């Protein structure tokens, strides 16, 4: 029986990835002169701390970690406070989930402060049961499954009672490695992401507003 739905934030709840695309690319290009679009795809879905470690190891990044994180936080504040929009029908979906007495979790590679900006801005706190961010599992970001194992423990549910919605290859790998049922979300921005390991696919939350139909895989 389905007891909990876990949402990724970026690219699932809000359209932040289109907001991040150019500004993040320009930032990393300024720090790594040979940075290009191919290299940039390799960091999509990573937390800022994981991006820093990746650049440090693979591209001899010179900037200090604290300065790198502060720069990301400054950009993030503007994006999440003023620019992002929730995807159509997301709020309706969340309300339907709660009406059916299911738990809702957010499991994101973003830092907790960024998640709180989104949850506060769109008045979602009353609907969310648990939030786990990249800061809760230092050094073990997606595609490592640890972030999902932690949130199902905090939600007090079993693996077979959980549905995850993810929009990135790394996110889907994390959910599947944790032994969870995962829906891939085609958001119109992630066409270059390989979502084939997802159990099923949607392109809109309107596709899953029928909760009875959604739960058929969990009986």
C-alpha atoms as an extended CHARMM CRD file, in Angstrom:
* protein
*
       219  EXT
         1         1  UNK       CA              0.0000000000        0.0000000000        0.0000000000  PROA      1               0.0000000000
         2         2  UNK       CA              1.2830000000        3.4620000000       -0.8790000000  PROA      2               0.0000000000
         3         3  UNK       CA              1.9820000000        5.5230000000        2.2320000000  PROA      3               0.0000000000
         4         4  UNK       CA              4.3810000000        8.2660000000        1.1180000000  PROA      4               0.0000000000
         5         5  UNK       CA              5.2990000000       10.3680000000       -1.9160000000  PROA      5               0.0000000000
         6         6  UNK       CA              8.7730000000       11.8960000000       -2.0630000000  PROA      6               0.0000000000
         7         7  UNK       CA              9.5060000000       14.8190000000       -4.3800000000  PROA      7               0.0000000000
         8         8  UNK       CA             12.7860000000       16.1170000000       -5.6600000000  PROA      8               0.0000000000
         9         9  UNK       CA             12.6840000000       19.9310000000       -5.6560000000  PROA      9               0.0000000000
        10        10  UNK       CA             14.6650000000       21.3230000000       -8.6080000000  PROA      10              0.0000000000
        11        11  UNK       CA             13.0250000000       20.3680000000      -11.8680000000  PROA      11              0.0000000000
        12        12  UNK       CA             10.1420000000       18.5600000000      -10.1510000000  PROA      12              0.0000000000
        13        13  UNK       CA              8.5150000000       21.0770000000       -7.8370000000  PROA      13              0.0000000000
        14        14  UNK       CA              9.9200000000       24.2670000000       -9.3470000000  PROA      14              0.0000000000
        15        15  UNK       CA             11.3840000000       25.2360000000      -12.7270000000  PROA      15              0.0000000000
        16        16  UNK       CA             14.6760000000       26.3140000000      -11.1570000000  PROA      16              0.0000000000
        17        17  UNK       CA             16.9060000000       24.5030000000      -13.6270000000  PROA      17              0.0000000000
        18        18  UNK       CA             16.0200000000       26.8690000000      -16.4510000000  PROA      18              0.0000000000
        19        19  UNK       CA             16.7540000000       29.7720000000      -14.0710000000  PROA      19              0.0000000000
        20        20  UNK       CA             20.1190000000       28.2520000000      -13.0830000000  PROA      20              0.0000000000
        21        21  UNK       CA             21.2320000000       27.2210000000      -16.5690000000  PROA      21              0.0000000000
        22        22  UNK       CA             22.9980000000       30.3140000000      -17.8620000000  PROA      22              0.0000000000
        23        23  UNK       CA             24.0600000000       31.9050000000      -14.5890000000  PROA      23              0.0000000000
        24        24  UNK       CA             25.5630000000       28.6460000000      -13.2870000000  PROA      24              0.0000000000
        25        25  UNK       CA             27.2850000000       27.9030000000      -16.5740000000  PROA      25              0.0000000000
        26        26  UNK       CA             28.7800000000       31.4020000000      -16.6840000000  PROA      26              0.0000000000
        27        27  UNK       CA             29.9560000000       31.0750000000      -13.0720000000  PROA      27              0.0000000000
        28        28  UNK       CA             31.6770000000       27.7390000000      -13.6580000000  PROA      28              0.0000000000
        29        29  UNK       CA             33.1330000000       28.9520000000      -16.9560000000  PROA      29              0.0000000000
        30        30  UNK       CA             34.7120000000       31.8740000000      -15.0790000000  PROA      30              0.0000000000
        31        31  UNK       CA             36.3050000000       29.4280000000      -12.6330000000  PROA      31              0.0000000000
        32        32  UNK       CA             37.2730000000       26.6780000000      -15.0970000000  PROA      32              0.0000000000
        33        33  UNK       CA             38.4620000000       28.2040000000      -18.3960000000  PROA      33              0.0000000000
        34        34  UNK       CA             37.9330000000       25.0210000000      -20.4620000000  PROA      34              0.0000000000
        35        35  UNK       CA             34.3980000000       24.4930000000      -19.1120000000  PROA      35              0.0000000000
        36        36  UNK       CA             31.8730000000       23.6370000000      -21.8150000000  PROA      36              0.0000000000
        37        37  UNK       CA             28.2950000000       22.4040000000      -22.2050000000  PROA      37              0.0000000000
        38        38  UNK       CA             29.3300000000       18.7490000000      -22.1350000000  PROA      38              0.0000000000
        39        39  UNK       CA             31.1970000000       19.1810000000      -18.8630000000  PROA      39              0.0000000000
        40        40  UNK       CA             28.2890000000       21.1590000000      -17.4760000000  PROA      40              0.0000000000
        41        41  UNK       CA             25.8830000000       18.2610000000      -17.9920000000  PROA      41              0.0000000000
        42        42  UNK       CA             28.0530000000       16.1920000000      -15.6530000000  PROA      42              0.0000000000
        43        43  UNK       CA             27.1720000000       18.3780000000      -12.6400000000  PROA      43              0.0000000000
        44        44  UNK       CA             23.4050000000       18.6450000000      -13.1740000000  PROA      44              0.0000000000
        45        45  UNK       CA             21.6480000000       17.2620000000      -10.1070000000  PROA      45              0.0000000000
        46        46  UNK       CA             24.6700000000       17.7070000000       -7.8280000000  PROA      46              0.0000000000
        47        47  UNK       CA             24.6930000000       19.7500000000       -4.6340000000  PROA      47              0.0000000000
        48        48  UNK       CA             26.9780000000       22.8320000000       -4.5440000000  PROA      48              0.0000000000
        49        49  UNK       CA             29.3240000000       20.9700000000       -2.1780000000  PROA      49              0.0000000000
        50        50  UNK       CA             29.5120000000       18.0000000000       -4.5460000000  PROA      50              0.0000000000
        51        51  UNK       CA             30.1100000000       20.3320000000       -7.4950000000  PROA      51              0.0000000000
        52        52  UNK       CA             32.9490000000       21.9610000000       -5.5820000000  PROA      52              0.0000000000
        53        53  UNK       CA             34.5450000000       18.5790000000       -4.8340000000  PROA      53              0.0000000000
        54        54  UNK       CA             34.1150000000       17.4640000000       -8.4340000000  PROA      54              0.0000000000
        55        55  UNK       CA             35.7700000000       20.6340000000       -9.7570000000  PROA      55              0.0000000000
        56        56  UNK       CA             38.5320000000       20.4600000000       -7.1700000000  PROA      56              0.0000000000
        57        57  UNK       CA             39.4310000000       16.9030000000       -8.1080000000  PROA      57              0.0000000000
        58        58  UNK       CA             38.8890000000       17.0270000000      -11.8630000000  PROA      58              0.0000000000
        59        59  UNK       CA             39.6500000000       20.6440000000      -12.7940000000  PROA      59              0.0000000000
        60        60  UNK       CA             42.1070000000       21.8660000000      -10.1620000000  PROA      60              0.0000000000
        61        61  UNK       CA             39.6830000000       24.5050000000       -8.8570000000  PROA      61              0.0000000000
        62        62  UNK       CA             41.5190000000       27.3310000000       -7.0620000000  PROA      62              0.0000000000
        63        63  UNK       CA             38.7150000000       29.1640000000       -5.2540000000  PROA      63              0.0000000000
        64        64  UNK       CA             38.1810000000       28.3290000000       -1.5660000000  PROA      64              0.0000000000
        65        65  UNK       CA             35.1570000000       26.2360000000       -0.6510000000  PROA      65              0.0000000000
        66        66  UNK       CA             33.5520000000       28.8710000000        1.6100000000  PROA      66              0.0000000000
        67        67  UNK       CA             33.7300000000       31.5060000000       -1.1210000000  PROA      67              0.0000000000
        68        68  UNK       CA             32.3410000000       29.0420000000       -3.6860000000  PROA      68              0.0000000000
        69        69  UNK       CA             29.3750000000       28.1780000000       -1.4510000000  PROA      69              0.0000000000
        70        70  UNK       CA             28.6920000000       31.8500000000       -0.6380000000  PROA      70              0.0000000000
        71        71  UNK       CA             28.5810000000       32.6610000000       -4.3400000000  PROA      71              0.0000000000
        72        72  UNK       CA             26.0700000000       29.8680000000       -4.9570000000  PROA      72              0.0000000000
        73        73  UNK       CA             23.9530000000       30.9660000000       -1.9950000000  PROA      73              0.0000000000
        74        74  UNK       CA             23.7720000000       34.5370000000       -3.2800000000  PROA      74              0.0000000000
        75        75  UNK       CA             22.6020000000       33.3740000000       -6.7020000000  PROA      75              0.0000000000
        76        76  UNK       CA             20.1640000000       30.8950000000       -5.1530000000  PROA      76              0.0000000000
        77        77  UNK       CA             18.4960000000       33.5200000000       -2.9810000000  PROA      77              0.0000000000
        78        78  UNK       CA             17.5240000000       35.5570000000       -6.0440000000  PROA      78              0.0000000000
        79        79  UNK       CA             16.4070000000       32.5070000000       -8.0170000000  PROA      79              0.0000000000
        80        80  UNK       CA             14.2640000000       30.8480000000       -5.3430000000  PROA      80              0.0000000000
        81        81  UNK       CA             12.9310000000       34.0310000000       -3.7670000000  PROA      81              0.0000000000
        82        82  UNK       CA             11.9550000000       35.8140000000       -6.9670000000  PROA      82              0.0000000000
        83        83  UNK       CA             12.2450000000       33.7910000000      -10.1620000000  PROA      83              0.0000000000
        84        84  UNK       CA             11.1110000000       30.1800000000       -9.9070000000  PROA      84              0.0000000000
        85        85  UNK       CA              7.5620000000       29.0170000000      -10.5200000000  PROA      85              0.0000000000
        86        86  UNK       CA              5.9300000000       25.7980000000       -9.3830000000  PROA      86              0.0000000000
        87        87  UNK       CA              5.0570000000       23.3980000000      -12.1560000000  PROA      87              0.0000000000
        88        88  UNK       CA              1.4080000000       23.3890000000      -13.2770000000  PROA      88              0.0000000000
        89        89  UNK       CA             -0.8740000000       21.2220000000      -11.1240000000  PROA      89              0.0000000000
        90        90  UNK       CA              1.8700000000       20.5720000000       -8.5240000000  PROA      90              0.0000000000
        91        91  UNK       CA             -0.1650000000       22.2330000000       -5.7550000000  PROA      91              0.0000000000
        92        92  UNK       CA             -3.2680000000       20.2960000000       -6.7820000000  PROA      92              0.0000000000
        93        93  UNK       CA             -1.2430000000       17.0710000000       -6.6830000000  PROA      93              0.0000000000
        94        94  UNK       CA              0.1450000000       17.8290000000       -3.2170000000  PROA      94              0.0000000000
        95        95  UNK       CA             -3.3200000000       18.6180000000       -1.8960000000  PROA      95              0.0000000000
        96        96  UNK       CA             -4.6760000000       15.3820000000       -3.3600000000  PROA      96              0.0000000000
        97        97  UNK       CA             -1.8880000000       13.4350000000       -1.6790000000  PROA      97              0.0000000000
        98        98  UNK       CA             -2.7350000000       14.9290000000        1.7110000000  PROA      98              0.0000000000
        99        99  UNK       CA             -6.4710000000       14.4180000000        1.1960000000  PROA      99              0.0000000000
       100       100  UNK       CA             -5.6820000000       10.7280000000        0.7820000000  PROA      100             0.0000000000
       101       101  UNK       CA             -3.7650000000       10.7880000000        4.0920000000  PROA      101             0.0000000000
       102       102  UNK       CA             -0.4030000000       10.0260000000        2.4910000000  PROA      102             0.0000000000
       103       103  UNK       CA              2.8620000000       11.4870000000        3.7540000000  PROA      103             0.0000000000
       104       104  UNK       CA              4.9010000000       13.9000000000        1.6320000000  PROA      104             0.0000000000
       105       105  UNK       CA              8.6690000000       14.2990000000        1.7330000000  PROA      105             0.0000000000
       106       106  UNK       CA             11.1360000000       16.5110000000       -0.1220000000  PROA      106             0.0000000000
       107       107  UNK       CA             14.4870000000       14.9300000000       -0.9370000000  PROA      107             0.0000000000
       108       108  UNK       CA             16.7950000000       17.4100000000       -2.6350000000  PROA      108             0.0000000000
       109       109  UNK       CA             20.4570000000       17.9380000000       -3.4520000000  PROA      109             0.0000000000
       110       110  UNK       CA             19.9210000000       21.6250000000       -2.7080000000  PROA      110             0.0000000000
       111       111  UNK       CA             20.8850000000       22.9950000000        0.7140000000  PROA      111             0.0000000000
       112       112  UNK       CA             18.1110000000       23.2190000000        3.3050000000  PROA      112             0.0000000000
       113       113  UNK       CA             18.0070000000       27.0320000000        3.1360000000  PROA      113             0.0000000000
       114       114  UNK       CA             17.1320000000       26.9180000000       -0.5620000000  PROA      114             0.0000000000
       115       115  UNK       CA             14.3870000000       24.3670000000        0.0580000000  PROA      115             0.0000000000
       116       116  UNK       CA             12.9310000000       26.4970000000        2.8410000000  PROA      116             0.0000000000
       117       117  UNK       CA             12.7950000000       29.4880000000        0.4900000000  PROA      117             0.0000000000
       118       118  UNK       CA             10.6090000000       27.4980000000       -1.9030000000  PROA      118             0.0000000000
       119       119  UNK       CA              8.4180000000       25.8980000000        0.7570000000  PROA      119             0.0000000000
       120       120  UNK       CA              7.8090000000       29.2640000000        2.4410000000  PROA      120             0.0000000000
       121       121  UNK       CA              7.2420000000       31.2010000000       -0.7560000000  PROA      121             0.0000000000
       122       122  UNK       CA              4.5600000000       28.8120000000       -1.9980000000  PROA      122             0.0000000000
       123       123  UNK       CA              2.9810000000       28.1400000000        1.4390000000  PROA      123             0.0000000000
       124       124  UNK       CA              3.7380000000       24.4150000000        1.4320000000  PROA      124             0.0000000000
       125       125  UNK       CA              4.9750000000       23.8220000000        4.9920000000  PROA      125             0.0000000000
       126       126  UNK       CA              1.6220000000       22.5290000000        6.2250000000  PROA      126             0.0000000000
       127       127  UNK       CA              1.7130000000       19.7990000000        3.5760000000  PROA      127             0.0000000000
       128       128  UNK       CA              5.2890000000       18.5690000000        3.9880000000  PROA      128             0.0000000000
       129       129  UNK       CA              6.0530000000       15.8870000000        6.5750000000  PROA      129             0.0000000000
       130       130  UNK       CA              9.8400000000       15.5960000000        6.1630000000  PROA      130             0.0000000000
       131       131  UNK       CA             12.6430000000       17.3580000000        4.3020000000  PROA      131             0.0000000000
       132       132  UNK       CA             16.0840000000       15.8760000000        3.7090000000  PROA      132             0.0000000000
       133       133  UNK       CA             18.7100000000       17.9980000000        1.9650000000  PROA      133             0.0000000000
       134       134  UNK       CA             22.2830000000       17.5280000000        0.8070000000  PROA      134             0.0000000000
       135       135  UNK       CA             23.4330000000       18.9880000000        4.1230000000  PROA      135             0.0000000000
       136       136  UNK       CA             21.9920000000       16.0050000000        5.9860000000  PROA      136             0.0000000000
       137       137  UNK       CA             24.3000000000       13.5340000000        4.2400000000  PROA      137             0.0000000000
       138       138  UNK       CA             27.6380000000       15.3080000000        3.6280000000  PROA      138             0.0000000000
       139       139  UNK       CA             29.6230000000       13.7340000000        0.8250000000  PROA      139             0.0000000000
       140       140  UNK       CA             26.8770000000       11.2760000000       -0.1100000000  PROA      140             0.0000000000
       141       141  UNK       CA             24.7550000000       13.1440000000       -2.6310000000  PROA      141             0.0000000000
       142       142  UNK       CA             22.7670000000       11.6440000000       -5.4880000000  PROA      142             0.0000000000
       143       143  UNK       CA             23.2820000000        9.1830000000       -7.1940000000  PROA      143             0.0000000000
       144       144  UNK       CA             24.2540000000        7.7100000000       -3.8130000000  PROA      144             0.0000000000
       145       145  UNK       CA             21.0130000000        6.2950000000       -2.3240000000  PROA      145             0.0000000000
       146       146  UNK       CA             21.7630000000        7.4850000000        1.2240000000  PROA      146             0.0000000000
       147       147  UNK       CA             19.5520000000       10.5710000000        0.9580000000  PROA      147             0.0000000000
       148       148  UNK       CA             16.5300000000        8.3930000000        0.1400000000  PROA      148             0.0000000000
       149       149  UNK       CA             17.3250000000        5.8010000000        2.7780000000  PROA      149             0.0000000000
       150       150  UNK       CA             17.4370000000        8.6070000000        5.3330000000  PROA      150             0.0000000000
       151       151  UNK       CA             14.0950000000       10.1530000000        4.3980000000  PROA      151             0.0000000000
       152       152  UNK       CA             12.1680000000        6.8660000000        4.3640000000  PROA      152             0.0000000000
       153       153  UNK       CA             13.5530000000        6.1840000000        7.8260000000  PROA      153             0.0000000000
       154       154  UNK       CA             12.3710000000        9.6070000000        9.0000000000  PROA      154             0.0000000000
       155       155  UNK       CA              8.9690000000        9.1510000000        7.3310000000  PROA      155             0.0000000000
       156       156  UNK       CA              8.7000000000        5.7620000000        9.0980000000  PROA      156             0.0000000000
       157       157  UNK       CA              7.6380000000        3.9050000000        5.9670000000  PROA      157             0.0000000000
       158       158  UNK       CA              8.9090000000        0.8200000000        4.1750000000  PROA      158             0.0000000000
       159       159  UNK       CA             10.5260000000        0.8630000000        0.7510000000  PROA      159             0.0000000000
       160       160  UNK       CA              7.5820000000       -0.8340000000       -0.9400000000  PROA      160             0.0000000000
       161       161  UNK       CA              5.2610000000        1.9000000000        0.4050000000  PROA      161             0.0000000000
       162       162  UNK       CA              7.0780000000        4.8100000000       -1.2640000000  PROA      162             0.0000000000
       163       163  UNK       CA              6.7780000000        6.5970000000       -4.6030000000  PROA      163             0.0000000000
       164       164  UNK       CA              9.5000000000        9.0130000000       -5.7500000000  PROA      164             0.0000000000
       165       165  UNK       CA              9.3170000000       11.6470000000       -8.5070000000  PROA      165             0.0000000000
       166       166  UNK       CA             12.6560000000       12.6610000000      -10.0470000000  PROA      166             0.0000000000
       167       167  UNK       CA             13.7620000000       14.5640000000      -13.1500000000  PROA      167             0.0000000000
       168       168  UNK       CA             17.4630000000       13.6640000000      -13.4630000000  PROA      168             0.0000000000
       169       169  UNK       CA             19.5090000000       10.5630000000      -14.1870000000  PROA      169             0.0000000000
       170       170  UNK       CA             21.3690000000       10.9080000000      -10.8790000000  PROA      170             0.0000000000
       171       171  UNK       CA             18.1450000000       11.3260000000       -8.9360000000  PROA      171             0.0000000000
       172       172  UNK       CA             16.5370000000        8.2790000000      -10.5110000000  PROA      172             0.0000000000
       173       173  UNK       CA             19.6850000000        6.2380000000       -9.8750000000  PROA      173             0.0000000000
       174       174  UNK       CA             19.5840000000        7.2600000000       -6.2140000000  PROA      174             0.0000000000
       175       175  UNK       CA             15.9200000000        6.3180000000       -5.8080000000  PROA      175             0.0000000000
       176       176  UNK       CA             16.2770000000        2.9790000000       -7.6170000000  PROA      176             0.0000000000
       177       177  UNK       CA             19.4610000000        2.0940000000       -5.7100000000  PROA      177             0.0000000000
       178       178  UNK       CA             17.4780000000        2.7070000000       -2.5240000000  PROA      178             0.0000000000
       179       179  UNK       CA             14.9210000000        0.1690000000       -3.7490000000  PROA      179             0.0000000000
       180       180  UNK       CA             12.1090000000        2.6570000000       -4.4050000000  PROA      180             0.0000000000
       181       181  UNK       CA              9.4870000000        2.9920000000       -7.1250000000  PROA      181             0.0000000000
       182       182  UNK       CA             10.3950000000        6.0690000000       -9.1840000000  PROA      182             0.0000000000
       183       183  UNK       CA              8.4780000000        8.1550000000      -11.7020000000  PROA      183             0.0000000000
       184       184  UNK       CA             10.5720000000       10.1680000000      -14.1490000000  PROA      184             0.0000000000
       185       185  UNK       CA              9.3160000000       13.7100000000      -14.7450000000  PROA      185             0.0000000000
       186       186  UNK       CA              9.8370000000       15.0970000000      -18.2540000000  PROA      186             0.0000000000
       187       187  UNK       CA              9.6700000000       18.7980000000      -17.4860000000  PROA      187             0.0000000000
       188       188  UNK       CA             10.5110000000       20.1860000000      -20.9420000000  PROA      188             0.0000000000
       189       189  UNK       CA             14.0050000000       21.1740000000      -19.8580000000  PROA      189             0.0000000000
       190       190  UNK       CA             15.6240000000       17.7920000000      -19.2480000000  PROA      190             0.0000000000
       191       191  UNK       CA             15.4250000000       16.1880000000      -22.6850000000  PROA      191             0.0000000000
       192       192  UNK       CA             19.1460000000       15.3920000000      -22.5600000000  PROA      192             0.0000000000
       193       193  UNK       CA             18.7440000000       13.4580000000      -19.3010000000  PROA      193             0.0000000000
       194       194  UNK       CA             18.5230000000        9.6660000000      -19.4770000000  PROA      194             0.0000000000
       195       195  UNK       CA             15.4320000000        8.8070000000      -17.4260000000  PROA      195             0.0000000000
       196       196  UNK       CA             15.0220000000        5.2810000000      -18.7910000000  PROA      196             0.0000000000
       197       197  UNK       CA             15.6400000000        3.6000000000      -15.4340000000  PROA      197             0.0000000000
       198       198  UNK       CA             12.4740000000        5.1510000000      -14.0210000000  PROA      198             0.0000000000
       199       199  UNK       CA              9.5590000000        2.7620000000      -13.4860000000  PROA      199             0.0000000000
       200       200  UNK       CA              7.1920000000        5.0690000000      -15.3670000000  PROA      200             0.0000000000
       201       201  UNK       CA              7.1680000000        8.5430000000      -16.8990000000  PROA      201             0.0000000000
       202       202  UNK       CA              5.0100000000       11.6640000000      -16.7580000000  PROA      202             0.0000000000
       203       203  UNK       CA              5.2030000000       15.0620000000      -18.4320000000  PROA      203             0.0000000000
       204       204  UNK       CA              2.6840000000       16.8290000000      -16.1840000000  PROA      204             0.0000000000
       205       205  UNK       CA              1.2750000000       16.4680000000      -12.6900000000  PROA      205             0.0000000000
       206       206  UNK       CA             -2.1350000000       16.3710000000      -14.3030000000  PROA      206             0.0000000000
       207       207  UNK       CA             -1.1520000000       12.8350000000      -15.4080000000  PROA      207             0.0000000000
       208       208  UNK       CA             -1.1910000000       11.6090000000      -11.7880000000  PROA      208             0.0000000000
       209       209  UNK       CA             -4.0070000000       13.5390000000      -10.1320000000  PROA      209             0.0000000000
       210       210  UNK       CA             -6.0470000000       10.3280000000       -9.9780000000  PROA      210             0.0000000000
       211       211  UNK       CA             -4.5880000000        9.0180000000       -6.7160000000  PROA      211             0.0000000000
       212       212  UNK       CA             -6.5260000000        5.7510000000       -6.8630000000  PROA      212             0.0000000000
       213       213  UNK       CA             -4.9640000000        4.9980000000      -10.2330000000  PROA      213             0.0000000000
       214       214  UNK       CA             -1.5680000000        6.0940000000       -8.9540000000  PROA      214             0.0000000000
       215       215  UNK       CA             -1.6600000000        3.6500000000       -6.0320000000  PROA      215             0.0000000000
       216       216  UNK       CA             -2.4780000000        0.5670000000       -8.1410000000  PROA      216             0.0000000000
       217       217  UNK       CA              1.2020000000       -0.4540000000       -8.1860000000  PROA      217             0.0000000000
       218       218  UNK       CA              1.2860000000       -0.5510000000       -4.3910000000  PROA      218             0.0000000000
       219       219  UNK       CA             -1.5590000000       -2.9510000000       -3.5450000000  PROA      219             0.0000000000
